[in-house]
């Protein structure tokens, strides 16, 4: 996959490769120039060669500087562009996944996948392309110079190279395993921070700052220990290269020194060879260190692949049907389980088009699950969920979800302005429609008193607004959406008595002529519903109007009497 991201930038990569070839070759040329410098200038004393050789060496350093800046700028552009594209594709794919995926993967872990893992891959691209390009070419040119002077000296310098094979294999396996563990722990750290900062009020009120700090300290302490240990292991390969290089230099000194003393070799030849091997030292160490760097990136790539390989179970049908004209909602013998836990056990009921149907019952009875089934956040294990006789699974997801306006007890606001939270990206909304939605939901009552009005930031998760204000913004959003089916999940739960009466009136106006499904624990808010469906343990146990159910003296009547006593 990552190769395809790099392939998009092949013209830049080709130019960067050319610059790296030139940059790497300058080291070989530099070591080669030492031979005439010593033999012609220092030994024979030819002053004319001093300017020629000196000018050539200076030109090599200028060429190296220019090509270095050019190649690194291009490689940074390629690396950033590829990493950004990978992040966008990863987020785009995650947004297509089912609700069950987000239940199993907390936000912090997903943020770490998108940011941490892609950053790790981005870093290795730059290091690898630069290292494998510039350093490899440098080594080729330098060893070319060394071999051209004396192939036996070159072999002697590499006498300890076989000693690197086994340690390199062992270190790579360890680093890959440890990197995978560290990425998982980084995700756990991000998740804990998200939970602590999101629930800061609960942390302070329950005085669990020390407890949360102990948990966080344990996580970061483990990460610190692992990072130090992995850094020590990663440094083993460059350290072994140091030892092997030192051994090679010792052998060359003994072998070459004898030949120079005997007059078989010149000082210039030895210095040129020695310079070539010395200049090869740093590229060789960097290339040795790349083994560990690659294993760290490979662990991140595995985590990215794992997410990209997940396919959503909720998807568009092969041959979608058009949305229905009549908005009658029907569930027929619907079963659904979350893992081993059954949630719905053969639920069946009908919500007539243009009327209000209320779902009541104890917490955990499956009321909110009905909303998730209608909007296909999840699909049932068996049974049929239909709108106007058309199964929801037979419609395109975009067409299906366009049928609903939703207001839940947890108003989901974003860290944008109040205006943007109402519009939710809709650029086709007219100023008149926006003004009407704000008025109906009584949003203007508090925005008019704000210095920035509708352009006031709502804060992270709407934290700059009160609970009632957040709920009214969510209601204005539903009014503006103007969908034929209205889903209300405790829509007035966060409002005071005065605001509740105002918003209830607005919702009555909004639900007129629409198919409305209401979830409410306060039964006083659903007395006027056209039908009340009583749910218990995933089944419908009673249906009817408020008067009929109360007169029956069953579960609904008991719930009413209980709330009356309270």
MIVEXDREN-902414 format. One record per residue (C-alpha): x, y, z; residue in one letter. Coordinates in steps of 0.25 Angstrom, whole numbers, plus 2048, in hexadecimal, padded with zeros to 3 digits. Layout:
N
bake u X, v Y, w Z, res A;
...
! end
This chain:
566
bake u 800, v 800, w 800, res X;
bake u 80B, v 80A, w 804, res X;
bake u 812, v 808, w 7F7, res X;
bake u 806, v 80D, w 7F0, res X;
bake u 806, v 81A, w 7F8, res X;
bake u 815, v 81C, w 7F4, res X;
bake u 812, v 818, w 7E5, res X;
bake u 809, v 825, w 7E4, res X;
bake u 816, v 82D, w 7E6, res X;
bake u 81F, v 826, w 7DC, res X;
bake u 824, v 832, w 7D4, res X;
bake u 828, v 839, w 7E1, res X;
bake u 82E, v 82B, w 7E6, res X;
bake u 836, v 82A, w 7D9, res X;
bake u 83C, v 838, w 7DA, res X;
bake u 83F, v 836, w 7E9, res X;
bake u 846, v 828, w 7E5, res X;
bake u 84E, v 830, w 7DB, res X;
bake u 852, v 83A, w 7E5, res X;
bake u 856, v 82F, w 7EF, res X;
bake u 85E, v 828, w 7E5, res X;
bake u 866, v 834, w 7E3, res X;
bake u 867, v 837, w 7F2, res X;
bake u 86B, v 829, w 7F5, res X;
bake u 876, v 828, w 7E9, res X;
bake u 87D, v 835, w 7EF, res X;
bake u 882, v 82D, w 7FA, res X;
bake u 889, v 823, w 7F1, res X;
bake u 88E, v 82E, w 7E9, res X;
bake u 893, v 835, w 7F5, res X;
bake u 89B, v 829, w 7FA, res X;
bake u 8A1, v 827, w 7EC, res X;
bake u 8A6, v 835, w 7EC, res X;
bake u 8AE, v 832, w 7F8, res X;
bake u 8B8, v 82A, w 7F0, res X;
bake u 8BD, v 835, w 7E7, res X;
bake u 8BC, v 83E, w 7F3, res X;
bake u 8C7, v 836, w 7FB, res X;
bake u 8CF, v 830, w 7EF, res X;
bake u 8CF, v 83D, w 7E6, res X;
bake u 8CE, v 848, w 7F0, res X;
bake u 8D4, v 844, w 7FD, res X;
bake u 8DE, v 839, w 7F9, res X;
bake u 8E3, v 83F, w 7EB, res X;
bake u 8E0, v 84D, w 7EE, res X;
bake u 8D9, v 851, w 7E1, res X;
bake u 8D3, v 85F, w 7E5, res X;
bake u 8CA, v 860, w 7D8, res X;
bake u 8C3, v 853, w 7DD, res X;
bake u 8C0, v 85A, w 7EA, res X;
bake u 8B6, v 864, w 7E4, res X;
bake u 8B0, v 859, w 7DB, res X;
bake u 8AE, v 84F, w 7E6, res X;
bake u 8A9, v 859, w 7F0, res X;
bake u 89F, v 85F, w 7E6, res X;
bake u 89A, v 851, w 7E2, res X;
bake u 898, v 84E, w 7F1, res X;
bake u 891, v 85B, w 7F4, res X;
bake u 888, v 859, w 7E8, res X;
bake u 884, v 84B, w 7ED, res X;
bake u 880, v 851, w 7FA, res X;
bake u 877, v 85C, w 7F3, res X;
bake u 871, v 851, w 7EB, res X;
bake u 86E, v 848, w 7F7, res X;
bake u 868, v 854, w 7FE, res X;
bake u 85E, v 858, w 7F3, res X;
bake u 85A, v 84A, w 7F0, res X;
bake u 858, v 847, w 7FF, res X;
bake u 84E, v 853, w 800, res X;
bake u 847, v 84F, w 7F4, res X;
bake u 845, v 840, w 7F7, res X;
bake u 841, v 843, w 805, res X;
bake u 836, v 84D, w 801, res X;
bake u 831, v 844, w 7F7, res X;
bake u 831, v 838, w 800, res X;
bake u 82A, v 840, w 80B, res X;
bake u 81F, v 844, w 801, res X;
bake u 81D, v 836, w 7FD, res X;
bake u 81D, v 831, w 80B, res X;
bake u 813, v 83B, w 810, res X;
bake u 80A, v 839, w 804, res X;
bake u 80A, v 82A, w 805, res X;
bake u 807, v 82B, w 814, res X;
bake u 7FC, v 835, w 812, res X;
bake u 7F5, v 82C, w 808, res X;
bake u 7F6, v 820, w 810, res X;
bake u 7F0, v 827, w 81C, res X;
bake u 7E5, v 82C, w 813, res X;
bake u 7E2, v 81E, w 80D, res X;
bake u 7E3, v 818, w 81B, res X;
bake u 7D9, v 821, w 821, res X;
bake u 7D0, v 820, w 815, res X;
bake u 7D0, v 811, w 817, res X;
bake u 7CD, v 811, w 826, res X;
bake u 7C1, v 81A, w 823, res X;
bake u 7BB, v 80F, w 81B, res X;
bake u 7BC, v 804, w 826, res X;
bake u 7B1, v 800, w 82F, res X;
bake u 7AD, v 804, w 83D, res X;
bake u 7B2, v 7F7, w 842, res X;
bake u 7C0, v 7FB, w 83E, res X;
bake u 7C0, v 808, w 846, res X;
bake u 7BB, v 800, w 852, res X;
bake u 7C7, v 7F7, w 851, res X;
bake u 7D1, v 802, w 84E, res X;
bake u 7D1, v 80F, w 857, res X;
bake u 7D3, v 81D, w 851, res X;
bake u 7E1, v 81E, w 857, res X;
bake u 7E6, v 811, w 850, res X;
bake u 7E0, v 815, w 843, res X;
bake u 7E7, v 823, w 844, res X;
bake u 7F4, v 81C, w 847, res X;
bake u 7F2, v 813, w 83A, res X;
bake u 7F0, v 820, w 832, res X;
bake u 7FA, v 829, w 838, res X;
bake u 805, v 820, w 83F, res X;
bake u 806, v 814, w 835, res X;
bake u 805, v 81D, w 828, res X;
bake u 810, v 826, w 82E, res X;
bake u 819, v 81A, w 831, res X;
bake u 817, v 816, w 823, res X;
bake u 81A, v 824, w 81E, res X;
bake u 827, v 824, w 825, res X;
bake u 82C, v 817, w 820, res X;
bake u 829, v 81C, w 812, res X;
bake u 832, v 828, w 813, res X;
bake u 83D, v 820, w 81A, res X;
bake u 83C, v 814, w 811, res X;
bake u 83C, v 81C, w 804, res X;
bake u 847, v 825, w 808, res X;
bake u 84F, v 819, w 80F, res X;
bake u 84D, v 80F, w 804, res X;
bake u 84F, v 819, w 7F9, res X;
bake u 85A, v 822, w 7FE, res X;
bake u 862, v 819, w 807, res X;
bake u 861, v 80D, w 7FE, res X;
bake u 866, v 815, w 7F2, res X;
bake u 871, v 81B, w 7FB, res X;
bake u 875, v 80D, w 7FF, res X;
bake u 876, v 808, w 7F1, res X;
bake u 87E, v 814, w 7EC, res X;
bake u 887, v 813, w 7F8, res X;
bake u 889, v 804, w 7F7, res X;
bake u 88B, v 806, w 7E8, res X;
bake u 897, v 80F, w 7EC, res X;
bake u 89C, v 805, w 7F6, res X;
bake u 89C, v 7F9, w 7ED, res X;
bake u 8A2, v 801, w 7E1, res X;
bake u 8AE, v 804, w 7EB, res X;
bake u 8AF, v 7F5, w 7F0, res X;
bake u 8A5, v 7EB, w 7F1, res X;
bake u 8AD, v 7E3, w 7FB, res X;
bake u 8AD, v 7EF, w 805, res X;
bake u 89E, v 7F0, w 803, res X;
bake u 89B, v 7E1, w 806, res X;
bake u 8A4, v 7E3, w 812, res X;
bake u 89C, v 7EF, w 817, res X;
bake u 88F, v 7E6, w 816, res X;
bake u 895, v 7DA, w 81D, res X;
bake u 88B, v 7DC, w 829, res X;
bake u 87E, v 7DE, w 821, res X;
bake u 879, v 7D0, w 823, res X;
bake u 878, v 7D2, w 832, res X;
bake u 86D, v 7DC, w 82F, res X;
bake u 863, v 7D2, w 829, res X;
bake u 85D, v 7CB, w 835, res X;
bake u 85C, v 7D7, w 83F, res X;
bake u 855, v 7DF, w 834, res X;
bake u 84A, v 7D4, w 832, res X;
bake u 848, v 7D3, w 841, res X;
bake u 847, v 7E2, w 844, res X;
bake u 83D, v 7E4, w 838, res X;
bake u 834, v 7DA, w 83E, res X;
bake u 834, v 7E0, w 84C, res X;
bake u 832, v 7EE, w 847, res X;
bake u 826, v 7EA, w 83E, res X;
bake u 81F, v 7E3, w 84A, res X;
bake u 823, v 7EE, w 854, res X;
bake u 81E, v 7F9, w 84A, res X;
bake u 811, v 7F2, w 849, res X;
bake u 80F, v 7F2, w 858, res X;
bake u 813, v 800, w 859, res X;
bake u 809, v 805, w 84E, res X;
bake u 7FE, v 7FE, w 856, res X;
bake u 802, v 804, w 863, res X;
bake u 803, v 812, w 85C, res X;
bake u 7F4, v 810, w 858, res X;
bake u 7F0, v 80C, w 866, res X;
bake u 7F7, v 819, w 86B, res X;
bake u 7EF, v 821, w 861, res X;
bake u 7E3, v 81B, w 865, res X;
bake u 7E5, v 81D, w 874, res X;
bake u 7E8, v 82C, w 871, res X;
bake u 7DB, v 82D, w 869, res X;
bake u 7D3, v 827, w 874, res X;
bake u 7DA, v 830, w 87F, res X;
bake u 7D8, v 83D, w 878, res X;
bake u 7CA, v 83A, w 873, res X;
bake u 7C6, v 836, w 881, res X;
bake u 7CE, v 840, w 888, res X;
bake u 7C2, v 845, w 890, res X;
bake u 7C0, v 837, w 896, res X;
bake u 7CE, v 835, w 899, res X;
bake u 7CE, v 842, w 8A1, res X;
bake u 7C1, v 83F, w 8A8, res X;
bake u 7C5, v 831, w 8AC, res X;
bake u 7D3, v 836, w 8B0, res X;
bake u 7DA, v 82B, w 8A8, res X;
bake u 7E5, v 834, w 8A2, res X;
bake u 7EF, v 82B, w 8A9, res X;
bake u 7E9, v 81E, w 8A4, res X;
bake u 7E9, v 823, w 896, res X;
bake u 7F7, v 828, w 897, res X;
bake u 7FC, v 81B, w 89C, res X;
bake u 7F6, v 814, w 890, res X;
bake u 7FC, v 81E, w 887, res X;
bake u 809, v 81D, w 88E, res X;
bake u 809, v 80E, w 88C, res X;
bake u 806, v 80F, w 87D, res X;
bake u 811, v 819, w 87A, res X;
bake u 81B, v 812, w 883, res X;
bake u 819, v 806, w 87C, res X;
bake u 81B, v 80D, w 86F, res X;
bake u 827, v 814, w 874, res X;
bake u 82E, v 807, w 878, res X;
bake u 82A, v 801, w 86B, res X;
bake u 830, v 80C, w 863, res X;
bake u 83D, v 80C, w 86A, res X;
bake u 83E, v 7FD, w 869, res X;
bake u 83B, v 7FE, w 85A, res X;
bake u 845, v 809, w 858, res X;
bake u 850, v 801, w 85E, res X;
bake u 84D, v 7F5, w 856, res X;
bake u 84C, v 7FD, w 849, res X;
bake u 85A, v 803, w 84C, res X;
bake u 860, v 7F5, w 84C, res X;
bake u 861, v 7F4, w 83D, res X;
bake u 868, v 801, w 83B, res X;
bake u 871, v 7FE, w 847, res X;
bake u 875, v 7F0, w 841, res X;
bake u 878, v 7F7, w 834, res X;
bake u 882, v 800, w 83C, res X;
bake u 889, v 7F4, w 841, res X;
bake u 889, v 7ED, w 833, res X;
bake u 88E, v 7FA, w 82D, res X;
bake u 899, v 7FB, w 837, res X;
bake u 89D, v 7ED, w 835, res X;
bake u 89E, v 7EF, w 826, res X;
bake u 8A6, v 7FC, w 827, res X;
bake u 8B0, v 7F5, w 830, res X;
bake u 8B2, v 7EA, w 826, res X;
bake u 8B3, v 7F4, w 81A, res X;
bake u 8BD, v 7FC, w 822, res X;
bake u 8C6, v 7F0, w 824, res X;
bake u 8C5, v 7EB, w 816, res X;
bake u 8C6, v 7F9, w 80F, res X;
bake u 8D1, v 7FE, w 819, res X;
bake u 8DA, v 7F3, w 815, res X;
bake u 8D8, v 7F5, w 806, res X;
bake u 8DA, v 804, w 807, res X;
bake u 8E7, v 802, w 80F, res X;
bake u 8EB, v 7F8, w 804, res X;
bake u 8E9, v 803, w 7FA, res X;
bake u 8DE, v 7FB, w 7F3, res X;
bake u 8D3, v 805, w 7F6, res X;
bake u 8D3, v 814, w 7F7, res X;
bake u 8CF, v 81D, w 802, res X;
bake u 8C4, v 823, w 7F9, res X;
bake u 8BE, v 816, w 7F6, res X;
bake u 8BD, v 812, w 804, res X;
bake u 8B7, v 81F, w 809, res X;
bake u 8AD, v 81F, w 7FD, res X;
bake u 8A9, v 810, w 802, res X;
bake u 8A9, v 814, w 810, res X;
bake u 8A0, v 820, w 80D, res X;
bake u 897, v 818, w 805, res X;
bake u 895, v 80E, w 810, res X;
bake u 894, v 819, w 81B, res X;
bake u 889, v 820, w 813, res X;
bake u 882, v 813, w 811, res X;
bake u 881, v 811, w 820, res X;
bake u 876, v 81B, w 823, res X;
bake u 86D, v 816, w 817, res X;
bake u 86F, v 808, w 81C, res X;
bake u 86B, v 80B, w 82A, res X;
bake u 85E, v 812, w 825, res X;
bake u 85A, v 807, w 81C, res X;
bake u 85D, v 7FD, w 828, res X;
bake u 853, v 806, w 830, res X;
bake u 848, v 805, w 826, res X;
bake u 845, v 7F7, w 829, res X;
bake u 83F, v 7FB, w 836, res X;
bake u 839, v 807, w 830, res X;
bake u 832, v 7FF, w 826, res X;
bake u 82D, v 7F5, w 830, res X;
bake u 826, v 800, w 838, res X;
bake u 81F, v 805, w 82C, res X;
bake u 81B, v 7F7, w 828, res X;
bake u 814, v 7F6, w 835, res X;
bake u 80C, v 802, w 832, res X;
bake u 809, v 7FE, w 824, res X;
bake u 803, v 7F1, w 829, res X;
bake u 7FA, v 7F9, w 832, res X;
bake u 7F6, v 802, w 827, res X;
bake u 7F3, v 7F6, w 81E, res X;
bake u 7EB, v 7EF, w 828, res X;
bake u 7E1, v 7FB, w 828, res X;
bake u 7E1, v 7FC, w 819, res X;
bake u 7DE, v 7ED, w 818, res X;
bake u 7D1, v 7EE, w 820, res X;
bake u 7C5, v 7EF, w 817, res X;
bake u 7B8, v 7F5, w 81C, res X;
bake u 7AD, v 7EB, w 81E, res X;
bake u 7A3, v 7F6, w 81C, res X;
bake u 7A4, v 7FB, w 80D, res X;
bake u 79C, v 7FF, w 801, res X;
bake u 794, v 7F4, w 7FA, res X;
bake u 798, v 7EF, w 7EC, res X;
bake u 78B, v 7F4, w 7E6, res X;
bake u 785, v 7FE, w 7EF, res X;
bake u 776, v 802, w 7EF, res X;
bake u 772, v 810, w 7EF, res X;
bake u 76D, v 817, w 7FC, res X;
bake u 75E, v 814, w 7FF, res X;
bake u 754, v 81F, w 7FE, res X;
bake u 74C, v 81B, w 80B, res X;
bake u 754, v 81B, w 818, res X;
bake u 74D, v 810, w 820, res X;
bake u 758, v 80A, w 828, res X;
bake u 756, v 7FB, w 82B, res X;
bake u 75F, v 7F1, w 833, res X;
bake u 75B, v 7E2, w 831, res X;
bake u 760, v 7D7, w 83A, res X;
bake u 76E, v 7DE, w 83C, res X;
bake u 779, v 7D7, w 843, res X;
bake u 787, v 7DE, w 847, res X;
bake u 792, v 7DA, w 850, res X;
bake u 79F, v 7E2, w 853, res X;
bake u 7A9, v 7D6, w 854, res X;
bake u 7A3, v 7CC, w 85E, res X;
bake u 799, v 7D6, w 864, res X;
bake u 78B, v 7D6, w 85D, res X;
bake u 785, v 7E4, w 85C, res X;
bake u 778, v 7E2, w 854, res X;
bake u 770, v 7D5, w 855, res X;
bake u 766, v 7D5, w 84A, res X;
bake u 762, v 7E4, w 84A, res X;
bake u 756, v 7E7, w 842, res X;
bake u 74E, v 7F5, w 841, res X;
bake u 749, v 7FF, w 836, res X;
bake u 74B, v 80E, w 837, res X;
bake u 740, v 814, w 82E, res X;
bake u 744, v 81E, w 823, res X;
bake u 742, v 82D, w 828, res X;
bake u 73F, v 829, w 836, res X;
bake u 747, v 829, w 843, res X;
bake u 74B, v 81B, w 84A, res X;
bake u 752, v 81B, w 857, res X;
bake u 75B, v 810, w 85C, res X;
bake u 75B, v 80F, w 86B, res X;
bake u 761, v 804, w 875, res X;
bake u 76D, v 802, w 87E, res X;
bake u 77B, v 805, w 87B, res X;
bake u 781, v 7FA, w 873, res X;
bake u 774, v 7F6, w 86D, res X;
bake u 779, v 7F8, w 85E, res X;
bake u 772, v 806, w 85B, res X;
bake u 77F, v 80D, w 856, res X;
bake u 782, v 800, w 84E, res X;
bake u 776, v 802, w 846, res X;
bake u 77B, v 810, w 841, res X;
bake u 789, v 809, w 83E, res X;
bake u 781, v 7FF, w 836, res X;
bake u 779, v 809, w 82E, res X;
bake u 785, v 811, w 82A, res X;
bake u 78D, v 805, w 828, res X;
bake u 798, v 808, w 832, res X;
bake u 796, v 7F9, w 834, res X;
bake u 78F, v 7EE, w 82D, res X;
bake u 786, v 7E4, w 833, res X;
bake u 78A, v 7D5, w 835, res X;
bake u 77C, v 7D1, w 82F, res X;
bake u 76F, v 7D8, w 82D, res X;
bake u 76B, v 7E4, w 824, res X;
bake u 76C, v 7F3, w 826, res X;
bake u 765, v 7FA, w 81B, res X;
bake u 760, v 808, w 818, res X;
bake u 754, v 809, w 80F, res X;
bake u 755, v 7FB, w 80C, res X;
bake u 763, v 7FC, w 807, res X;
bake u 76E, v 7F5, w 810, res X;
bake u 778, v 7FE, w 815, res X;
bake u 783, v 7F5, w 810, res X;
bake u 77E, v 7F6, w 802, res X;
bake u 781, v 805, w 801, res X;
bake u 78E, v 80D, w 7FF, res X;
bake u 793, v 812, w 80D, res X;
bake u 793, v 820, w 808, res X;
bake u 785, v 81F, w 804, res X;
bake u 780, v 818, w 810, res X;
bake u 787, v 822, w 81A, res X;
bake u 782, v 82E, w 812, res X;
bake u 774, v 82A, w 817, res X;
bake u 777, v 82C, w 826, res X;
bake u 779, v 838, w 82F, res X;
bake u 77E, v 834, w 83D, res X;
bake u 77F, v 83B, w 84A, res X;
bake u 785, v 832, w 855, res X;
bake u 787, v 834, w 864, res X;
bake u 796, v 836, w 861, res X;
bake u 797, v 842, w 858, res X;
bake u 7A3, v 83F, w 84F, res X;
bake u 7A9, v 84D, w 84C, res X;
bake u 7B7, v 850, w 846, res X;
bake u 7C2, v 85A, w 849, res X;
bake u 7BC, v 864, w 83F, res X;
bake u 7B3, v 870, w 840, res X;
bake u 7A5, v 86E, w 844, res X;
bake u 7A1, v 872, w 835, res X;
bake u 7A9, v 866, w 830, res X;
bake u 7A4, v 85D, w 83A, res X;
bake u 796, v 860, w 835, res X;
bake u 799, v 860, w 826, res X;
bake u 7A2, v 853, w 827, res X;
bake u 7A8, v 856, w 81A, res X;
bake u 79B, v 85A, w 813, res X;
bake u 79E, v 865, w 809, res X;
bake u 791, v 864, w 802, res X;
bake u 789, v 869, w 80F, res X;
bake u 784, v 877, w 80D, res X;
bake u 785, v 882, w 817, res X;
bake u 776, v 882, w 819, res X;
bake u 776, v 873, w 81C, res X;
bake u 781, v 874, w 825, res X;
bake u 77A, v 880, w 82D, res X;
bake u 76D, v 878, w 82E, res X;
bake u 775, v 86C, w 833, res X;
bake u 77C, v 874, w 83E, res X;
bake u 76F, v 87B, w 842, res X;
bake u 767, v 86E, w 843, res X;
bake u 771, v 868, w 84C, res X;
bake u 773, v 874, w 854, res X;
bake u 782, v 875, w 851, res X;
bake u 781, v 884, w 84E, res X;
bake u 77D, v 886, w 85C, res X;
bake u 78B, v 884, w 861, res X;
bake u 794, v 887, w 855, res X;
bake u 78E, v 895, w 854, res X;
bake u 795, v 897, w 862, res X;
bake u 7A2, v 892, w 85D, res X;
bake u 7AC, v 89D, w 857, res X;
bake u 7AF, v 894, w 84B, res X;
bake u 7A1, v 88F, w 84A, res X;
bake u 7A0, v 883, w 841, res X;
bake u 7AF, v 883, w 83E, res X;
bake u 7B2, v 880, w 84D, res X;
bake u 7BA, v 873, w 84E, res X;
bake u 7B3, v 868, w 854, res X;
bake u 7C0, v 862, w 85A, res X;
bake u 7C5, v 854, w 85A, res X;
bake u 7B8, v 84B, w 85A, res X;
bake u 7B0, v 857, w 85C, res X;
bake u 7B6, v 85A, w 86A, res X;
bake u 7B5, v 869, w 869, res X;
bake u 7A6, v 868, w 869, res X;
bake u 79C, v 863, w 874, res X;
bake u 795, v 855, w 873, res X;
bake u 788, v 85C, w 86F, res X;
bake u 78F, v 865, w 865, res X;
bake u 796, v 859, w 85E, res X;
bake u 788, v 852, w 85D, res X;
bake u 782, v 85E, w 857, res X;
bake u 78D, v 85F, w 84C, res X;
bake u 78B, v 850, w 849, res X;
bake u 77C, v 853, w 848, res X;
bake u 77E, v 85E, w 83F, res X;
bake u 787, v 855, w 836, res X;
bake u 77B, v 84B, w 835, res X;
bake u 772, v 856, w 831, res X;
bake u 77B, v 85B, w 826, res X;
bake u 77D, v 84D, w 821, res X;
bake u 76E, v 84C, w 81F, res X;
bake u 76E, v 83D, w 81D, res X;
bake u 761, v 835, w 81C, res X;
bake u 764, v 82C, w 828, res X;
bake u 767, v 832, w 835, res X;
bake u 76F, v 82A, w 840, res X;
bake u 76F, v 830, w 84E, res X;
bake u 777, v 829, w 859, res X;
bake u 774, v 831, w 866, res X;
bake u 774, v 83E, w 85E, res X;
bake u 770, v 847, w 869, res X;
bake u 777, v 840, w 875, res X;
bake u 782, v 84B, w 877, res X;
bake u 778, v 857, w 877, res X;
bake u 772, v 85E, w 882, res X;
bake u 763, v 85F, w 884, res X;
bake u 761, v 86C, w 87C, res X;
bake u 76A, v 867, w 871, res X;
bake u 764, v 859, w 870, res X;
bake u 756, v 85F, w 86E, res X;
bake u 75C, v 868, w 863, res X;
bake u 763, v 85D, w 85C, res X;
bake u 758, v 853, w 85E, res X;
bake u 74F, v 85D, w 857, res X;
bake u 75A, v 85E, w 84C, res X;
bake u 75B, v 84F, w 84A, res X;
bake u 74C, v 84E, w 849, res X;
bake u 74C, v 858, w 83E, res X;
bake u 758, v 851, w 838, res X;
bake u 752, v 843, w 839, res X;
bake u 745, v 847, w 832, res X;
bake u 743, v 83F, w 826, res X;
bake u 750, v 837, w 829, res X;
bake u 752, v 829, w 82D, res X;
bake u 757, v 82B, w 83B, res X;
bake u 75D, v 821, w 845, res X;
bake u 760, v 825, w 853, res X;
bake u 768, v 81F, w 85E, res X;
bake u 764, v 825, w 86C, res X;
bake u 766, v 821, w 87A, res X;
bake u 75D, v 82C, w 87F, res X;
bake u 750, v 827, w 87B, res X;
bake u 74A, v 834, w 87C, res X;
bake u 750, v 838, w 86F, res X;
bake u 74A, v 82D, w 867, res X;
bake u 73B, v 82E, w 86C, res X;
bake u 736, v 834, w 85F, res X;
bake u 73E, v 82A, w 856, res X;
bake u 735, v 823, w 84C, res X;
bake u 73A, v 815, w 850, res X;
bake u 743, v 811, w 85C, res X;
bake u 74B, v 804, w 85B, res X;
bake u 750, v 7FE, w 868, res X;
bake u 75D, v 7F7, w 867, res X;
bake u 763, v 7ED, w 871, res X;
bake u 76F, v 7E4, w 86F, res X;
bake u 76F, v 7E6, w 860, res X;
bake u 760, v 7E3, w 85E, res X;
bake u 754, v 7EB, w 85C, res X;
bake u 74A, v 7E8, w 867, res X;
bake u 740, v 7F3, w 866, res X;
bake u 73B, v 7FC, w 85B, res X;
bake u 730, v 807, w 85B, res X;
bake u 72D, v 815, w 85F, res X;
bake u 730, v 81B, w 86D, res X;
bake u 721, v 81A, w 871, res X;
bake u 71F, v 80B, w 86C, res X;
bake u 72C, v 806, w 872, res X;
bake u 72A, v 80D, w 880, res X;
bake u 71C, v 808, w 880, res X;
bake u 722, v 7FA, w 87E, res X;
bake u 72A, v 7FA, w 88B, res X;
bake u 736, v 7F3, w 885, res X;
bake u 745, v 7F7, w 884, res X;
bake u 742, v 805, w 87F, res X;
bake u 738, v 808, w 889, res X;
bake u 742, v 803, w 894, res X;
bake u 74D, v 80C, w 88E, res X;
bake u 744, v 818, w 88E, res X;
bake u 740, v 816, w 89D, res X;
bake u 74F, v 814, w 8A0, res X;
bake u 752, v 822, w 89A, res X;
bake u 746, v 828, w 8A0, res X;
bake u 74B, v 824, w 8AE, res X;
bake u 759, v 829, w 8AB, res X;
! end
